Amino acid sequence: MNVTDAAYDTVHEYPGGSESLAPRMSKGMSSATLRGKVNPNNDRNLLSLQEADELMAKSGDYRILHALAASHGFVLQRVEAPETGTLICSLLAASAAKGDLAEMVSKAIRDGSISPNEADEIGRGCATVIAAIVQVAQHANASAGASVGSVQA
């Protein structure tokens, strides 16, 4: 999906469409203006980056962000701040995710070539490893605020 289609779908698939979403925007734009800004056939009065950011925040729909990342060869995965667990548990989870990725790669290269589906699976596996590593960093940062004697292993 391209960014233009993602913006269009974000507005039109929001419950109540542009009529519900437009008044929630900080500039208080009309529903017609919002529809015009995301209309793929319109080349004037386009959605600004700030408006796209606000649109995602208000709607909770991040397909614009994913489409933008994909158009530049990136994959995004939301990483929540850890609410539970420990640094050691997150490190072990990251190690397990890395092991799963290694197994995916091993299976994919057995026949000497990697199919598009296998490449997608490997990409998702990489995103999972990255998210798990970020969790380790978040636990380390959270532990840095605690006294050395009270850091959970």
Secondary structure, 3 states (H helix, E strand, C coil): CCHHHHHHHHHHCCCCHHHHHHHHCCCCCCHHHHHHHHCCCCCCCCCCHHHHHHHHHHHCCCHHHHHHHHHCCCCCCCCCCCCCCCHHHHHHHHHHHHHHHHHHHHHHHCCCCCCHHHHHHHHHHHHHHHHHHHHHHHHHHHHHCCCHHHCCC
